[in-house]
Amino acid sequence: MPKGARKAAFVLTTSAVLLATACTGQSNSSASDDASKDTTINFWHAWSAPNELSAVNALIAGFEKAHPNIHVHAVGTMTDDKINQALRAGGDNAPDVISSFTTNNVGKFCSSGALVDLNPFFKKAGIDPAATFPKPMNEYTQFDGNRCTAPLLGDAYGLYYNKTAFTKAGITGPPKTWSEFETDAKKLTIAQGDGYKQLGFMPDYHGWETTTEHYLGQFSPTYFDSSGKSNVAKDPAFAAAFTLQRRLVDELGGFQKLEKFRATLGDEWGTKHPFHTGQVAMQLDGEWRLGMALAAKPAFDIGVAPLPVPDDQAAQYGKGYITGTIAGIAATSKKQNAAWEFVKYITTNTDAVVDFSNAIHNVPSTLAALKSPKLKYDPRFKTFLDIAANPDSTTSPASINGGTYLTTIQNFGYDYESGRAKDLKAGLKTTAAQIDADIAQAK
């Protein structure tokens, strides 16, 4: 997902609200169509860049060659709110198959009935999702037993580092634990006036991909307990992650100084990204950053590694946070069997997944595709393939109100890093109470 729209899901609250208020659970159709007959299905997706659209067209062409009787009419650049409106309306022009960049909306898609449960389709096809998809992807495509989506490529988060700066600082390799990371970040920071010539790492939550959920992913938190209540104030992983981030902020110059420096840096999606320019020596980011960084022709060697883990989880080094694109079948579709043939092909056909991954440089979303010899990538990209296949890698669980709980956690993060919130324990309790209240209201 190398576009700004694919950044952390907590910013996607507009489509989340629309999905929460939609009455999409009324399906007047079922999988009764004959997929062997000549038919056309509508596929709505969010890809928009020329290379992405070419890749989608190639994916469709491969499917139509294998299923000459099923034709696919694709509509791109579709946001979740547009998709949701069409799912509510139904009709001949509405989508039969949709794909979304917003994994945090899976809970809404499933609980509202907007998308059909794919479990019966997988079972009939003899496909075991648990043995087909990486564990985090298998988890974020279902909610409360309803597998209303399937993964369609993914994103894995790791650590980019300036190997040239590492050598100058006498650092021999990427940090594996957060204590090593802290030491390296301070060693790599070079002051200049009241700012920085080089910052070891930008820890602020308003930075580039340094969101609470990406930090938390390395601590393997349990977001909800067995009764569905927020675990934010109970699981020590949350306090540990917030404490680490706040300590990094303090050790690297303090919130005000870091924010002043951040305001001078280039944007996330341009060539002047601070990692590209050497102004920041280490960067938390997704697999797409490698291609963007190389295209910017930096004056240093780029290293790629997994993000560090807590010192007491050193044995799990190599894991990371996983998210990605999802695909599903509209409950209002009258062509669900034909739609399933398309969803099955684009999400489980190894060669199709590999070719699509090669074309748009996202992580393959099946275990078989991750090991395929047909994958073409820079050797450094293998770090992300390994993260995706790592059974210890994590994701954010689906919720009935989508990513609202992540927004609540992130908002507390802003308050805590800036010093507005001073009591971590009390703040986490308040955050948990707000999450529980929001979920109760959504139900």
C-alpha positions as CSV (number, residue, x, y, z in Angstrom):
1,M,0.0,0.0,0.0
2,P,2.4,2.7,-1.0
3,K,0.0,5.6,-1.0
4,G,-0.9,8.2,1.6
5,A,-4.4,6.9,1.8
6,R,-3.0,3.6,3.0
7,K,-1.3,5.1,6.0
8,A,-2.4,4.0,9.5
9,A,-6.1,3.2,9.7
10,F,-6.9,5.4,12.6
11,V,-7.1,8.4,10.3
12,L,-9.9,6.8,8.3
13,T,-12.7,7.7,10.6
14,T,-15.0,9.2,7.9
15,S,-15.6,5.9,6.2
16,A,-15.7,4.2,9.5
17,V,-18.6,6.4,10.6
18,L,-20.4,5.7,7.4
19,L,-20.0,2.0,7.8
20,A,-21.2,2.2,11.4
21,T,-24.4,4.0,10.5
22,A,-25.2,2.0,7.4
23,C,-28.0,-0.5,7.4
24,T,-26.3,-3.0,5.1
25,G,-27.3,-6.2,6.7
26,Q,-30.3,-6.9,4.6
27,S,-29.4,-9.2,1.8
28,N,-32.0,-10.3,-0.6
29,S,-29.9,-12.7,-2.5
30,S,-27.8,-15.8,-2.0
31,A,-25.2,-17.9,-3.8
32,S,-27.7,-19.5,-6.3
33,D,-26.3,-18.3,-9.6
34,D,-24.6,-20.7,-12.1
35,A,-21.0,-19.7,-12.3
36,S,-20.5,-21.8,-15.4
37,K,-22.8,-19.5,-17.5
38,D,-21.7,-16.4,-19.3
39,T,-21.9,-13.4,-16.9
40,T,-20.3,-10.1,-15.9
41,I,-19.4,-9.1,-12.4
42,N,-18.5,-5.7,-11.1
43,F,-15.2,-5.3,-9.2
44,W,-14.7,-2.0,-7.2
45,H,-11.2,-1.3,-5.9
46,A,-9.1,1.6,-4.5
47,W,-6.0,1.4,-6.7
48,S,-5.4,4.5,-8.7
49,A,-1.8,4.9,-9.8
50,P,-1.1,4.0,-13.5
51,N,1.2,1.0,-12.6
52,E,-1.3,-0.2,-10.1
53,L,-4.2,-0.1,-12.6
54,S,-2.1,-2.0,-15.1
55,A,-1.4,-4.6,-12.5
56,V,-5.1,-4.9,-11.7
57,N,-5.9,-5.2,-15.4
58,A,-3.3,-8.0,-15.7
59,L,-4.8,-9.8,-12.7
60,I,-8.2,-9.6,-14.2
61,A,-6.9,-10.8,-17.6
62,G,-5.4,-13.8,-15.9
63,F,-8.7,-14.7,-14.3
64,E,-10.7,-14.2,-17.5
65,K,-8.3,-16.5,-19.3
66,A,-8.9,-19.2,-16.7
67,H,-12.6,-18.4,-16.6
68,P,-13.6,-17.3,-20.1
69,N,-17.3,-17.2,-19.3
70,I,-16.9,-14.7,-16.4
71,H,-16.1,-11.1,-17.4
72,V,-14.9,-8.5,-14.9
73,H,-15.9,-4.9,-15.1
74,A,-13.4,-3.0,-12.8
75,V,-13.9,0.4,-11.3
76,G,-10.9,1.9,-9.5
77,T,-10.2,4.8,-7.1
78,M,-13.0,3.7,-4.8
79,T,-12.9,4.8,-1.2
80,D,-14.7,2.9,1.6
81,D,-17.5,5.5,1.9
82,K,-18.3,5.1,-1.9
83,I,-18.2,1.4,-1.6
84,N,-20.4,1.4,1.4
85,Q,-23.0,3.6,-0.3
86,A,-23.1,1.2,-3.2
87,L,-23.4,-1.8,-1.0
88,R,-26.4,-0.3,0.7
89,A,-28.0,0.7,-2.6
90,G,-27.4,-2.6,-4.5
91,G,-28.6,-2.8,-8.1
92,D,-27.0,-3.8,-11.4
93,N,-24.2,-1.2,-11.3
94,A,-23.3,-2.0,-7.7
95,P,-20.2,-4.0,-6.9
96,D,-20.3,-7.8,-6.7
97,V,-16.7,-7.9,-5.4
98,I,-14.9,-5.1,-3.5
99,S,-11.4,-4.5,-2.2
100,S,-10.5,-2.1,0.5
101,F,-7.2,-0.8,2.0
102,T,-8.9,-0.5,5.4
103,T,-8.5,-3.6,7.3
104,N,-9.8,-1.9,10.5
105,N,-13.2,-1.8,8.8
106,V,-13.5,-5.6,8.6
107,G,-15.5,-5.7,11.9
108,K,-18.0,-3.3,10.4
109,F,-18.2,-5.1,7.1
110,C,-18.9,-8.4,8.8
111,S,-21.2,-7.3,11.6
112,S,-23.4,-5.2,9.3
113,G,-23.9,-8.0,6.8
114,A,-22.5,-5.8,4.0
115,L,-20.3,-8.6,2.8
116,V,-21.1,-12.3,2.8
117,D,-19.4,-14.8,5.1
118,L,-16.8,-16.6,2.9
119,N,-16.4,-19.6,5.3
120,P,-18.9,-21.7,3.4
121,F,-17.2,-20.9,0.1
122,F,-13.8,-21.8,1.4
123,K,-15.1,-25.0,2.9
124,K,-16.9,-26.0,-0.4
125,A,-13.6,-25.3,-2.3
126,G,-11.6,-27.4,0.1
127,I,-9.4,-24.5,1.1
128,D,-8.3,-24.0,4.7
129,P,-7.6,-20.3,5.3
130,A,-5.5,-21.1,8.4
131,A,-3.1,-23.1,6.2
132,T,-3.3,-20.7,3.3
133,F,-2.8,-17.2,4.7
134,P,-0.2,-15.9,7.2
135,K,-1.6,-15.9,10.7
136,P,-2.1,-12.0,11.1
137,M,-3.8,-11.9,7.7
138,N,-6.0,-14.8,8.6
139,E,-7.0,-12.9,11.7
140,Y,-7.7,-9.4,10.3
141,T,-10.0,-10.7,7.6
142,Q,-12.7,-12.0,10.0
143,F,-14.7,-10.9,12.9
144,D,-16.6,-12.8,15.6
145,G,-16.4,-16.0,13.5
146,N,-17.6,-14.3,10.3
147,R,-14.9,-14.4,7.6
148,C,-16.4,-11.8,5.3
149,T,-13.1,-10.9,3.6
150,A,-9.9,-12.5,2.3
151,P,-6.4,-11.0,2.2
152,L,-5.3,-9.5,-1.1
153,L,-1.6,-8.7,-0.7
154,G,-0.3,-7.1,2.5
155,D,2.0,-4.7,4.2
156,A,4.7,-5.5,6.7
157,Y,6.4,-3.0,8.9
158,G,10.2,-3.0,9.6
159,L,13.2,-0.8,10.2
160,Y,15.1,1.1,7.5
161,Y,18.5,2.4,8.6
162,N,21.3,4.5,7.1
163,K,24.2,2.0,6.9
164,T,26.7,4.8,6.1
165,A,25.6,6.7,9.3
166,F,25.8,3.4,11.3
167,T,29.4,2.9,10.1
168,K,30.4,6.5,11.0
169,A,28.9,6.0,14.5
170,G,30.6,2.7,15.0
171,I,27.4,0.7,15.0
172,T,28.0,-2.8,13.4
173,G,24.4,-3.9,12.7
174,P,20.7,-3.0,13.2
175,P,19.4,-3.1,16.8
176,K,17.4,-6.2,17.8
177,T,16.0,-5.0,21.1
178,W,14.5,-1.7,22.1
179,S,17.4,-1.0,24.6
180,E,19.8,-1.4,21.7
181,F,17.6,0.8,19.6
182,E,17.6,3.6,22.2
183,T,21.4,3.4,22.5
184,D,21.8,3.6,18.7
185,A,19.2,6.4,18.3
186,K,21.1,8.6,20.7
187,K,24.5,7.7,19.2
188,L,23.2,8.6,15.7
189,T,21.8,12.0,16.8
190,I,24.0,14.9,15.8
191,A,22.9,18.3,17.2
192,Q,23.1,21.5,15.1
193,G,22.2,24.8,16.7
194,D,18.9,24.4,18.4
195,G,18.0,21.5,16.0
196,Y,19.7,18.5,14.4
197,K,22.1,17.8,11.7
198,Q,21.0,14.2,11.9
199,L,18.3,12.7,14.1
200,G,18.7,9.1,15.1
201,F,15.0,8.4,14.9
202,M,11.8,10.5,14.9
203,P,9.8,9.0,17.7
204,D,6.8,11.4,17.7
205,Y,3.4,10.0,16.9
206,H,2.9,12.7,14.3
207,G,6.0,11.4,12.5
208,W,6.0,9.1,9.5
209,E,4.3,5.7,10.4
210,T,5.3,6.0,14.1
211,T,1.7,5.3,15.2
212,T,0.7,3.7,18.5
213,E,-0.4,0.5,16.7
214,H,2.9,0.2,14.9
215,Y,4.9,0.6,18.1
216,L,2.5,-1.7,20.0
217,G,2.8,-4.4,17.3
218,Q,6.3,-5.2,18.6
219,F,5.0,-5.8,22.1
220,S,2.3,-8.3,21.0
221,P,-0.5,-6.8,23.1
222,T,-3.9,-8.3,23.7
223,Y,-6.3,-5.4,22.9
224,F,-9.5,-7.1,24.3
225,D,-10.1,-9.6,27.0
226,S,-12.2,-12.7,26.6
227,S,-15.4,-10.7,27.4
228,G,-14.6,-8.1,24.7
229,K,-13.6,-5.4,27.1
230,S,-10.6,-3.2,26.4
231,N,-7.4,-4.6,27.9
232,V,-5.4,-1.3,27.5
233,A,-5.2,-0.6,31.2
234,K,-4.6,-4.3,32.1
235,D,-2.1,-5.7,29.7
236,P,1.4,-4.4,30.6
237,A,2.4,-4.4,27.0
238,F,0.5,-1.1,26.5
239,A,2.2,0.7,29.4
240,A,5.6,-0.7,28.2
241,A,5.1,0.6,24.7
242,F,3.9,4.1,25.8
243,T,6.8,4.3,28.3
244,L,9.4,3.4,25.6
245,Q,8.0,6.0,23.1
246,R,7.9,8.7,25.8
247,R,11.5,7.9,26.9
248,L,12.7,8.1,23.3
249,V,11.0,11.5,23.0
250,D,12.7,12.8,26.1
251,E,16.1,11.2,25.3
252,L,16.3,12.6,21.8
253,G,15.6,16.2,22.7
254,G,12.1,16.6,24.1
255,F,8.7,17.0,22.4
256,Q,9.0,20.7,21.5
257,K,12.4,20.4,20.0
258,L,11.5,17.3,18.0
259,E,8.2,18.9,16.7
260,K,10.1,22.0,15.7
261,F,12.5,19.9,13.7
262,R,9.7,17.7,12.2
263,A,8.0,20.8,10.9
264,T,11.1,21.5,8.7
265,L,11.2,18.1,7.1
266,G,9.8,16.8,3.8
267,D,6.5,15.0,3.4
268,E,6.1,11.3,3.7
269,W,5.4,10.5,0.0
270,G,7.9,12.8,-1.7
271,T,11.5,12.5,-2.5
272,K,12.4,14.8,0.4
273,H,11.3,12.3,3.0
274,P,13.8,12.8,5.9
275,F,15.1,9.3,5.6
276,H,15.8,9.8,1.9
277,T,17.7,13.0,2.7
278,G,19.7,11.5,5.6
279,Q,18.2,13.9,8.1
280,V,16.8,10.9,10.0
281,A,19.0,7.8,10.3
282,M,16.4,5.2,11.3
283,Q,12.8,4.9,10.0
284,L,9.9,2.7,11.0
285,D,8.1,2.0,7.7
286,G,6.4,-0.5,5.4
287,E,7.8,-2.5,2.5
288,W,6.9,0.2,0.0
289,R,9.5,2.6,1.4
290,L,12.4,0.6,-0.1
291,G,11.4,1.4,-3.7
292,M,10.6,5.0,-2.9
293,A,13.9,5.5,-1.1
294,L,16.0,3.9,-3.9
295,A,14.1,6.1,-6.4
296,A,15.2,9.2,-4.5
297,K,18.9,8.1,-5.0
298,P,20.1,8.7,-1.5
299,A,23.8,9.5,-0.8
300,F,24.1,6.4,1.5
301,D,23.6,2.7,1.6
302,I,20.1,1.6,2.8
303,G,19.8,-1.3,5.3
304,V,16.5,-3.1,6.1
305,A,15.8,-5.2,9.2
306,P,12.9,-6.2,11.4
307,L,11.9,-3.7,14.1
308,P,13.3,-4.3,17.5
309,V,11.4,-6.2,20.2
310,P,11.3,-5.7,24.0
311,D,14.3,-7.1,25.7
312,D,12.3,-9.8,27.4
313,Q,11.0,-10.9,24.0
314,A,14.4,-11.1,22.3
315,A,13.6,-14.7,21.1
316,Q,10.8,-13.2,18.9
317,Y,13.1,-10.8,17.0
318,G,12.0,-11.0,13.4
319,K,8.3,-10.3,13.9
320,G,6.5,-7.2,12.8
321,Y,3.1,-5.5,12.4
322,I,1.0,-6.7,9.4
323,T,-1.9,-5.2,7.6
324,G,-3.0,-5.1,4.0
325,T,-5.8,-5.0,1.3
326,I,-8.9,-7.1,1.7
327,A,-11.4,-8.5,-0.8
328,G,-15.0,-9.5,-0.2
329,I,-18.3,-10.3,-1.9
330,A,-21.3,-8.0,-1.6
331,A,-24.3,-9.4,0.2
332,T,-26.6,-7.7,-2.3
333,S,-24.9,-9.4,-5.3
334,K,-27.0,-11.8,-7.3
335,K,-23.8,-13.4,-8.8
336,Q,-22.1,-14.6,-5.6
337,N,-20.8,-17.9,-7.1
338,A,-19.2,-16.1,-10.0
339,A,-17.9,-13.5,-7.6
340,W,-16.4,-16.2,-5.5
341,E,-14.5,-17.7,-8.4
342,F,-12.9,-14.3,-8.9
343,V,-12.2,-13.8,-5.2
344,K,-10.8,-17.3,-4.9
345,Y,-8.5,-16.7,-7.9
346,I,-7.1,-13.3,-6.8
347,T,-6.6,-14.3,-3.2
348,T,-5.5,-18.0,-3.3
349,N,-4.0,-18.7,-6.8
350,T,-0.3,-18.7,-6.1
351,D,0.9,-17.4,-9.5
352,A,-1.8,-14.7,-9.5
353,V,-0.8,-13.5,-6.1
354,V,2.9,-13.6,-7.0
355,D,2.4,-11.7,-10.3
356,F,0.3,-9.0,-8.5
357,S,3.0,-8.7,-5.8
358,N,5.7,-8.3,-8.3
359,A,3.8,-5.6,-10.1
360,I,2.9,-3.3,-7.2
361,H,5.6,-4.3,-4.7
362,N,3.4,-5.3,-1.8
363,V,3.9,-8.4,0.3
364,P,2.2,-11.6,-1.0
365,S,-0.7,-12.7,1.1
366,T,-0.5,-16.5,0.9
367,L,2.1,-18.8,2.6
368,A,2.8,-20.5,-0.8
369,A,3.3,-17.2,-2.6
370,L,5.7,-16.0,0.1
371,K,7.9,-18.9,-0.8
372,S,7.5,-18.8,-4.6
373,P,10.7,-18.8,-6.7
374,K,8.8,-16.6,-9.1
375,L,8.9,-13.6,-6.8
376,K,11.1,-10.8,-8.1
377,Y,12.5,-8.4,-5.5
378,D,15.5,-6.5,-4.2
379,P,17.3,-8.9,-1.7
380,R,16.4,-6.4,1.1
381,F,12.7,-6.9,0.4
382,K,13.0,-10.5,1.8
383,T,13.0,-9.0,5.3
384,F,9.3,-8.1,4.8
385,L,8.5,-11.5,3.3
386,D,10.0,-13.1,6.4
387,I,8.1,-10.7,8.7
388,A,4.8,-11.6,6.9
389,A,5.5,-15.4,7.3
390,N,6.6,-15.1,11.0
391,P,4.0,-16.7,13.2
392,D,4.8,-14.1,16.0
393,S,3.9,-11.2,13.8
394,T,0.9,-9.2,14.9
395,T,-2.0,-7.1,13.7
396,S,-4.9,-5.1,15.2
397,P,-8.0,-7.1,15.9
398,A,-11.3,-6.3,14.2
399,S,-13.9,-4.4,16.1
400,I,-17.6,-3.8,15.6
401,N,-16.9,0.0,15.3
402,G,-13.8,-0.5,13.1
403,G,-10.7,1.5,14.1
404,T,-12.4,3.8,16.6
405,Y,-10.5,2.1,19.5
406,L,-7.2,2.7,17.7
407,T,-8.1,6.3,17.3
408,T,-8.8,6.6,21.0
409,I,-5.5,4.9,21.9
410,Q,-3.6,7.2,19.4
411,N,-5.3,10.3,20.9
412,F,-4.1,9.4,24.3
413,G,-0.6,8.9,22.8
414,Y,-0.6,12.5,21.5
415,D,-1.5,13.7,25.0
416,Y,1.1,11.6,26.8
417,E,4.0,12.4,24.5
418,S,3.4,16.1,24.7
419,G,3.0,16.1,28.5
420,R,-0.6,17.1,28.5
421,A,-1.4,13.7,30.1
422,K,1.1,13.1,32.9
423,D,-0.3,10.0,34.6
424,L,0.1,7.0,32.4
425,K,-1.8,4.5,34.5
426,A,-4.8,6.9,34.9
427,G,-4.7,7.8,31.2
428,L,-4.8,4.1,30.2
429,K,-7.8,3.5,32.5
430,T,-9.6,6.5,30.9
431,T,-8.7,5.3,27.4
432,A,-10.0,1.8,28.2
433,A,-13.3,3.1,29.6
434,Q,-13.8,5.3,26.4
435,I,-13.2,2.3,24.2
436,D,-15.7,0.2,26.1
437,A,-18.3,2.9,25.9
438,D,-17.8,3.4,22.2
439,I,-18.2,-0.3,21.5
440,A,-21.3,-0.6,23.7
441,Q,-22.8,2.3,21.8
442,A,-22.0,0.7,18.4
443,K,-23.7,-2.5,19.5
